[in-house]
Amino acid sequence: MALVAVYVVVLVFVGAASHLADVVRSGLHPYSWAPDWLNLYWSSLALFDSLAALLLVSGRRAGVDLTCVVMATDLMANWYAAYGVQHSDFFAQPGLQRLTAFTLLVLATGPFVRSRLSLSTI
């Protein structure tokens, strides 16, 4: 299914790859401007993005569920970082714009994709 492929490509090649690169380059706290909990959350996405992609490739509904949770929480974390920490706004943050668009795509299409995958949860 094409949507599963889109989810997997973005999760692995954008999400997991960038978070893993941050961890390799700077450890678990790659953003000096961000609070520790936010750094740890973003670092954990190297694992959770990869796990969601693996579950999706395996045809598991749990992959869609995890993708929705990861994207929703990542979007909330990034909105908090932009507004609450950096005192920026949506239009000044192209990464936040892309993340918002992808999250809306995942949340809007997730139920459709989920209904076409295996009943196995893990």
N, C-alpha and C positions, 0 to 999 in steps of 0.2 A: 504494500500500500504506500502510495506516494507521501502521505502525511507522516507516516512512521519514519520514512527516509529523511524527511525534512527535520523532524524532531531529533533524530539520531545525529545527523550531520551537525546541526547547531549545538547540541549537547556536547558532542565529542570534540569537534574541531574549533568551536568558539569557546564554549563554557569550560569544559574539562582542561583543554589545552592551555587556555590563558590562566586558569587558577593553578594548574600544575607548574606552569612557567614561573608564576609569582612565588610559589612555595620553593621551587628549586633556586631561584634567584635571591629571594629575601627571607626565606623561612616562613613560619606561620603568621608573621606580622608584617606583611609586605607594604602596608600603607601607614606611614608614620602619623598621618593626620587623623586616622580613624581610631575609635576606641578598640580595646583588645577584643571584646566580644564580637565586634563586626569583622575584624581581621580573621578571627578564628572561624566565624561562619563562612566567610568567603573562601578561606583555605579548605574548609571541609567540602566545598562544592567540587573540588578536584575528584573526590571519591563519589559523591552523590550524583553528579552529572554522569560520570562513567557508569555507575550502577544502573541508573535510569536507562541509559542507552543500551546496556547489556540486556536488561529486561525487555526492552522494546524489540531488540533484534531477535530475542528468543520468542517473541510473539506473546508476551505476558501482559495481562491487564495491569498488573502491578507497575509495569513500566510507565504506563500512561498516568496512573495515580501518582507515582513518585515524580514524574515530570511536572505535573500540575502543582504539586506541593513545592518542588524546588523553584519553579518559575515564579509562583506567587510570593514565596518568602524572599527570593532574590530581588524581585521587583520592590517589595516593601523595604528591604534593606538598602537598596540603591536610592529609593526616594528619600528615605531618612538621611542617608549620607549627603545627598544633594541639598536638601532643604535644611535639615537639622544640624549638620556638621559643617558643610562647606558654604552654607547660606547662598546657594546658587538657585537656578530655576530650570525648568524643563527645557526651555528653548536654548539654553546655554550648554546643554549636556547631550550631545548626539548619541552617546552610548546609552543613556537613559531612554532616549527616544526609541532606539532600536530594541532595547530590552522590553520596553512597554509594548511595542508592536508585536514582538514574538510571543510575549506572555499572553496578550489578548488572543492571538492566533491559537495558542495551545489550549487556553481555557475555553475558547469558543468551539474548537474542533475536538477536544479531548473526549467528550461523551460519544461522539460518532466513531472515533478511532477505537475507543475502548470496547464498544459494542461489537466490533469486528475481530477482536483478539480472543485468545484462549481464556478459558475460565480459570486456569491455573493462576494462583496469586504469586507464588515465588518458585 
